[in-house]
Amino acid sequence: MSRVPIRVRLAALLALAMMLVLAGVGLFAYLRLAGDLDESVDSTLEARAAAVASSGRVEAGSAGDPEDGFAQLISADGPVLARTDESPAAALTGAEIARAAAGRDVHAERELEGVDGTARLLAVGRGDEVVVVGQSLDDRDETLGALAGAFAIGAPVAALVVALLGYGLAATGLRPVERMRRRAAGVSLEDGAEPLPLPAARDEIRRLGTTLNEMLDRLRRSYERERRFVADASHELRTPVAVIKAELEAALRRAPADAWLREALAAAADECDRLAQLAEDLLVLARSGDGVLPVRTEPLEAAELLERVRTRFAARAGERARELAVEAEPGLALDGDDLRLTQALGNLVDNALRHGAGAVTLRARPAGGAVELEVADEGAGPAPELRARAFERFARGDEARTRGGAGLGLAIVRAIAEAHGGSAELAAGSRVVVRLPSQGDPSLPPYLRRVPTEGGDR
């Protein structure tokens, strides 16, 4: 039942409660009616017995229907002295006749010949004689059966009606919750996001919505503080890192012929490069956290874009004896930010050279009104447990931790792709596909179809 929707559970509980209530009411009504009918039959039998006892005779020729009632006058020795027409030949046993003759009233119910259903008997003593009167309980049983049948049919119908009403009431009551759920599905932590809708009634659901809106406001403020901190820190880091690298390069040029010292200075300069790249990556992600990563689009030839990236990494690939190839259709064009797309493709090639194996191929191909840029190598790709979160920030496998990198490369690739109105996904093996709108695509967001003025912040 825990997996069943609340409205269905509520309807089922209401139906069950109604069935229990109607069962209790039906049992009470049945027993009460049965008692009243038995009292009525006993009163009739007592009046008839008193009449026979006072008159001292039973007219044998009276046209009595045993279904309506019958009477007998029995000797204390057992023979029937008189009886109404159609009366059963023997209504009492010898022991019952003896008890009645001794002055004790005898009540009994049994089936008798000539009487449909069960007969109710009353025997009273009258000197040496016993007066026996009886009546069929068939009418009583029919009345009780009709009552039981009415409850047996009406109870499920009533339970069904109550279940439907309960389902409708639950659906109506949960409608504000469903509206909040739909709005919450599109909630972001960006400024200007609409709060959850609140119902007009000042009930528990409104208080829940108010609490959730307050929580979202706190999360937005916290998110904004963190985003500003990352942006400010990464921005402020670039200048001191650049100064440190310049000093290290100057020291490296003037360093004596000490191999160990020169190697240490070169390693420190490389770490400065990594730190500067990390600061730049954090700044990109902080800006993308605003919801719109600033991009400046222009017409680009896909083949030229990939070739520039290949040239940039050619020396590094040669040092590792890795082949770096480009496969692109001539004339394939797209609208994009040259600097950002070069950064995204560079991150993918860097990942392939760091963590992949074999030849690295950069591909560009049309795909249903869009352009797909792909970087693939011959390695096995990320581990299965890492694939689902490969594009998350700081997502790294155990093997990647020993080879450097902060785990921001793929997160930046996705941020850049989404800023262009596209997407990035991890395909089979070690293939990463960036899907971008083709040149002149009218579905591009308006801010991607405008080129900011020179000097504008990227």
C-alpha positions in Angstrom: 0.0 0.0 0.0 3.0 2.4 0.5 3.4 2.5 -3.3 -0.2 3.3 -4.0 -1.1 7.0 -4.6 -2.5 8.9 -1.6 -5.9 9.5 -3.3 -6.3 5.8 -4.0 -5.3 4.9 -0.5 -7.8 7.4 0.9 -10.6 6.1 -1.3 -9.9 2.5 -0.3 -9.8 3.4 3.4 -13.1 5.3 3.1 -14.7 2.3 1.3 -13.4 0.0 4.0 -14.6 2.2 6.8 -18.0 2.5 5.1 -18.2 -1.3 4.7 -17.4 -1.8 8.4 -20.0 0.8 9.5 -22.7 -0.7 7.3 -21.8 -4.2 8.5 -22.2 -3.0 12.1 -25.5 -1.1 11.3 -26.8 -4.1 9.3 -26.0 -6.6 12.1 -27.7 -4.3 14.7 -30.8 -3.8 12.5 -31.0 -7.5 11.7 -30.8 -8.6 15.4 -33.2 -5.8 16.5 -35.8 -6.7 13.8 -35.4 -10.4 14.5 -36.1 -9.7 18.2 -39.1 -7.6 17.5 -40.6 -10.2 15.1 -40.0 -12.9 17.7 -41.7 -10.8 20.3 -44.7 -10.3 18.0 -44.9 -14.0 17.2 -44.7 -14.8 20.9 -47.4 -12.3 21.8 -49.7 -13.8 19.1 -49.1 -17.3 20.4 -49.7 -16.3 24.0 -53.0 -14.6 23.1 -54.1 -17.6 21.1 -53.1 -20.0 23.8 -55.0 -18.0 26.4 -58.1 -18.0 24.2 -58.0 -21.7 23.7 -57.3 -22.3 27.4 -60.2 -20.1 28.5 -62.7 -21.7 26.0 -61.4 -25.2 26.6 -62.0 -26.3 23.1 -60.5 -26.3 19.6 -62.8 -26.4 16.7 -61.6 -29.3 14.6 -63.5 -28.2 11.5 -62.1 -24.6 11.5 -60.5 -23.7 8.3 -57.1 -22.7 9.7 -54.0 -22.3 7.5 -51.0 -23.8 9.4 -48.9 -21.1 7.8 -50.9 -18.4 9.7 -51.3 -20.5 12.9 -52.7 -23.7 14.3 -53.9 -25.0 17.7 -54.1 -28.4 19.4 -55.6 -29.8 22.6 -53.6 -32.7 23.8 -54.3 -35.1 26.7 -51.6 -35.3 29.4 -51.3 -38.9 28.4 -50.3 -37.9 24.8 -53.3 -38.4 22.5 -54.5 -35.4 20.5 -58.0 -34.5 21.6 -58.7 -31.8 19.1 -56.9 -29.7 16.5 -57.5 -27.3 13.7 -57.6 -28.4 10.1 -54.3 -29.0 8.5 -52.7 -29.0 11.9 -49.7 -31.3 12.3 -50.5 -34.7 13.8 -47.9 -34.5 16.5 -46.4 -31.1 17.4 -44.8 -32.0 20.8 -42.7 -34.8 22.1 -43.7 -36.8 25.2 -41.2 -35.0 27.4 -42.5 -31.6 26.3 -46.2 -32.7 27.0 -45.1 -33.8 30.4 -43.4 -30.5 31.2 -46.4 -28.5 30.0 -48.8 -30.7 32.0 -46.6 -30.0 35.0 -47.4 -26.3 34.6 -44.3 -25.1 32.9 -44.7 -23.2 29.6 -42.8 -24.9 26.7 -41.3 -22.9 23.8 -39.9 -24.7 20.8 -39.0 -24.2 17.2 -38.9 -27.1 14.8 -39.9 -28.2 11.3 -43.3 -29.9 11.2 -45.1 -31.8 8.5 -47.5 -29.6 6.6 -45.8 -26.3 7.7 -43.4 -24.5 5.4 -40.2 -23.5 7.1 -39.7 -23.5 10.8 -42.7 -23.5 13.2 -42.7 -21.7 16.6 -44.6 -23.5 19.3 -46.0 -22.6 22.7 -47.5 -25.2 25.0 -49.3 -24.4 28.3 -50.9 -26.7 30.8 -54.7 -26.8 31.4 -55.5 -29.3 34.1 -55.2 -32.8 32.5 -54.9 -31.2 29.1 -52.2 -29.3 27.2 -52.9 -26.5 24.9 -50.5 -26.2 21.9 -50.5 -23.3 19.6 -48.0 -22.7 16.7 -47.2 -20.4 13.9 -44.9 -20.7 10.9 -41.8 -18.4 10.9 -41.6 -18.3 7.2 -42.8 -14.7 6.9 -40.4 -13.7 9.6 -37.5 -15.4 7.8 -38.5 -13.8 4.5 -38.5 -10.3 6.2 -35.1 -10.9 7.7 -33.7 -12.3 4.5 -35.0 -9.3 2.5 -33.2 -7.0 5.1 -30.0 -9.0 4.8 -30.2 -8.9 1.0 -30.8 -5.2 1.0 -27.6 -4.6 3.1 -25.6 -7.1 1.0 -26.5 -5.2 -2.2 -26.6 -1.7 -0.8 -23.4 -1.8 1.3 -21.0 -2.4 -1.6 -22.8 0.2 -3.7 -22.6 2.7 -0.9 -18.9 1.8 -0.3 -18.2 2.4 -4.0 -20.0 5.7 -4.0 -18.1 6.8 -0.9 -14.8 5.6 -2.5 -15.5 7.7 -5.6 -16.4 10.7 -3.5 -13.3 10.2 -1.4 -11.2 10.0 -4.5 -12.7 13.2 -5.9 -12.3 15.0 -2.6 -8.7 13.8 -2.3 -7.9 14.9 -5.8 -9.4 18.3 -5.1 -7.6 18.6 -1.9 -4.3 17.6 -3.4 -4.6 19.8 -6.5 -2.6 22.7 -4.8 0.1 20.1 -4.0 0.2 19.0 -7.7 0.5 22.7 -8.8 3.4 23.2 -6.4 5.0 19.9 -7.7 4.8 21.1 -11.3 6.2 24.4 -10.4 9.0 22.8 -8.3 10.0 20.6 -11.2 11.1 23.8 -13.0 12.5 25.7 -10.0 16.0 26.9 -10.2 18.2 28.8 -7.8 18.6 31.7 -10.1 17.3 35.2 -9.2 13.9 36.0 -10.5 12.6 32.4 -10.3 8.9 32.2 -9.5 7.9 30.9 -6.1 5.7 27.9 -5.5 2.0 28.7 -6.0 0.0 28.9 -2.7 -3.6 27.9 -2.3 -6.1 30.6 -1.2 -7.2 28.6 1.9 -5.0 29.2 5.0 -4.5 25.5 5.7 -1.7 23.0 6.2 -0.9 22.9 2.5 -0.5 26.7 2.3 1.8 26.6 5.4 3.8 23.8 3.6 4.1 25.9 0.5 5.2 29.0 2.5 7.8 27.0 4.3 9.2 25.6 1.0 9.3 29.1 -0.5 11.2 30.3 2.5 13.6 27.4 2.1 14.1 28.1 -1.6 14.9 31.8 -0.8 17.5 30.7 1.7 19.0 28.3 -0.8 19.1 31.0 -3.5 20.8 33.4 -1.2 23.4 30.7 -0.2 23.9 29.8 -3.8 24.4 33.4 -4.8 27.0 33.9 -2.1 28.9 30.8 -3.1 28.7 31.8 -6.8 30.0 35.3 -6.1 32.8 33.9 -3.9 33.9 31.4 -6.6 33.8 34.1 -9.3 35.6 36.7 -7.2 38.2 34.2 -6.0 39.0 32.8 -9.4 39.1 36.4 -10.8 41.5 37.5 -8.1 43.7 34.4 -8.5 44.6 35.1 -12.2 46.8 38.2 -11.5 49.0 36.7 -8.7 49.3 33.4 -10.6 50.4 35.3 -13.8 53.0 37.3 -11.7 54.3 34.1 -10.1 54.7 32.4 -13.5 56.5 35.5 -14.9 58.9 35.5 -12.0 59.5 31.7 -12.4 60.1 32.1 -16.1 62.6 34.9 -15.5 64.3 32.8 -12.8 64.4 29.9 -15.2 66.1 32.0 -17.9 68.8 33.2 -15.5 69.2 29.9 -13.6 72.7 28.4 -13.5 73.4 25.2 -15.1 71.9 23.3 -12.3 69.7 20.6 -13.7 67.8 20.0 -10.5 67.1 23.7 -9.9 66.0 24.2 -13.6 63.7 21.2 -13.3 62.1 22.5 -10.1 61.5 25.9 -11.7 60.0 24.3 -14.8 57.7 22.1 -12.6 56.6 25.2 -10.6 55.9 27.1 -13.9 53.8 24.1 -15.1 51.8 24.1 -11.8 51.2 27.8 -12.3 49.7 27.0 -15.7 47.5 24.4 -14.1 46.4 26.8 -11.3 45.7 29.5 -13.9 43.6 27.1 -15.9 41.7 26.0 -12.8 41.0 29.6 -11.9 39.7 30.2 -15.5 37.6 27.1 -15.3 36.0 28.1 -12.0 35.3 31.5 -13.5 33.6 29.9 -16.5 31.5 27.7 -14.2 30.6 30.6 -11.9 29.4 32.6 -14.9 27.4 29.7 -16.3 25.8 29.4 -12.8 24.0 32.7 -13.6 21.9 30.7 -16.1 23.5 32.3 -19.2 27.2 31.9 -20.0 28.2 35.0 -22.0 29.1 34.0 -25.6 29.8 35.9 -28.8 28.7 34.0 -31.8 30.0 34.3 -35.3 29.9 32.1 -38.4 32.5 29.3 -38.0 33.8 26.6 -40.4 33.7 23.3 -38.4 36.7 21.9 -40.3 38.8 25.0 -39.5 37.7 25.0 -35.8 38.8 21.3 -35.4 42.0 21.9 -37.3 43.0 24.7 -35.0 42.4 22.5 -32.0 44.4 19.7 -33.6 47.3 22.0 -34.3 47.2 23.2 -30.6 47.6 19.7 -29.3 49.8 18.2 -32.1 53.1 18.5 -30.2 51.7 17.1 -27.1 50.2 14.1 -28.9 53.5 13.6 -30.7 55.3 13.4 -27.4 53.0 10.6 -26.3 53.2 8.8 -29.7 49.4 9.4 -30.2 47.8 10.2 -33.5 45.5 13.2 -33.7 43.2 13.3 -36.7 40.4 15.5 -38.0 37.3 14.3 -40.0 35.0 17.0 -41.1 32.8 17.7 -44.1 34.0 20.6 -46.1 31.7 23.7 -45.9 30.0 22.6 -42.7 29.3 25.8 -40.8 27.8 26.7 -37.5 27.2 29.8 -35.3 29.3 29.8 -32.2 31.8 31.5 -30.0 35.3 30.6 -31.4 37.0 31.0 -28.0 34.5 29.0 -26.0 34.2 26.2 -28.5 38.0 26.0 -28.8 38.1 25.7 -25.0 35.4 23.0 -24.9 37.1 20.9 -27.7 40.5 21.5 -26.0 39.1 20.1 -22.8 37.9 17.0 -24.6 41.2 16.5 -26.4 43.1 17.0 -23.1 40.9 14.4 -21.4 41.5 12.0 -24.3 45.3 12.4 -24.2 45.4 12.1 -20.4 43.0 9.3 -19.8 42.3 7.7 -23.2 44.3 5.4 -25.5 45.2 5.1 -29.1 44.4 7.6 -31.8 42.3 10.7 -31.0 39.8 11.7 -33.7 37.9 15.1 -34.0 34.8 14.8 -36.1 32.2 17.2 -37.4 29.0 16.1 -39.1 25.5 17.4 -39.8 22.7 15.9 -37.7 19.1 16.9 -38.5 19.5 20.6 -38.7 22.3 20.7 -36.2 26.0 20.1 -36.1 27.7 17.4 -34.0 31.3 17.9 -32.9 32.8 14.7 -31.6 36.1 13.8 -29.9 36.8 10.1 -29.6 39.8 7.9 -28.8 40.3 4.1 -28.7 40.1 3.7 -24.9 37.4 2.1 -22.9 36.0 5.4 -21.6 35.0 6.2 -18.0 34.2 3.5 -15.5 30.5 2.5 -15.4 30.0 4.1 -12.0 31.4 7.4 -13.3 29.5 7.6 -16.6 26.2 8.7 -15.0 27.9 11.7 -13.3 30.7 12.4 -15.8 29.5 15.9 -16.5 29.2 16.9 -12.9 31.7 19.3 -11.4 34.7 17.7 -9.8 33.7 14.2 -10.9 36.8 12.1 -11.2 37.5 8.4 -11.2 40.2 6.8 -9.0 42.5 6.5 -12.0 42.1 10.2 -12.9 43.2 11.3 -9.5 46.7 10.1 -10.1 47.0 11.9 -13.4 46.1 15.4 -12.4 43.1 17.5 -13.4 40.3 18.9 -11.2 37.3 17.1 -12.8 35.9 20.3 -14.3 36.6 19.6 -18.0 33.4 17.9 -19.0 31.3 20.3 -16.8 32.7 23.2 -18.7 32.0 21.4 -22.0 28.4 21.0 -21.1 28.1 24.6 -19.8 29.5 25.9 -23.1 27.3 23.7 -25.2 24.1 24.7 -23.3 25.2 28.4 -23.6 25.0 27.9 -27.4 21.6 26.3 -27.1 23.0 22.8 -27.6 23.9 19.8 -25.5 26.8 17.5 -24.6 26.6 13.8 -24.0 28.8 10.8 -23.4 28.3 8.3 -26.1 29.4 4.6 -26.3 33.0 4.0 -25.3 35.0 7.1 -24.9 33.1 9.3 -27.4 31.9 12.7 -26.3 29.4 14.4 -28.7 28.7 18.2 -28.6 25.5 19.0 -30.5 25.2 22.6 -31.6 22.6 24.5 -33.8 23.8 24.9 -37.4 24.5 28.3 -38.9 21.4 30.6 -39.2 19.2 28.3 -37.0 16.1 30.3 -36.2 15.6 28.4 -33.0 18.7 30.0 -31.5 17.9 32.1 -28.4 17.9 35.8 -29.2 21.0 36.5 -27.2 23.0 34.1 -29.4 21.9 35.9 -32.6 23.5 39.2 -31.4 27.2 39.9 -31.4 28.2 42.1 -28.4 30.4 45.1 -29.0 34.1 44.9 -28.8 35.4 45.0 -25.3 32.3 43.4 -23.9 32.8 40.8 -21.1 32.7 37.3 -22.3 
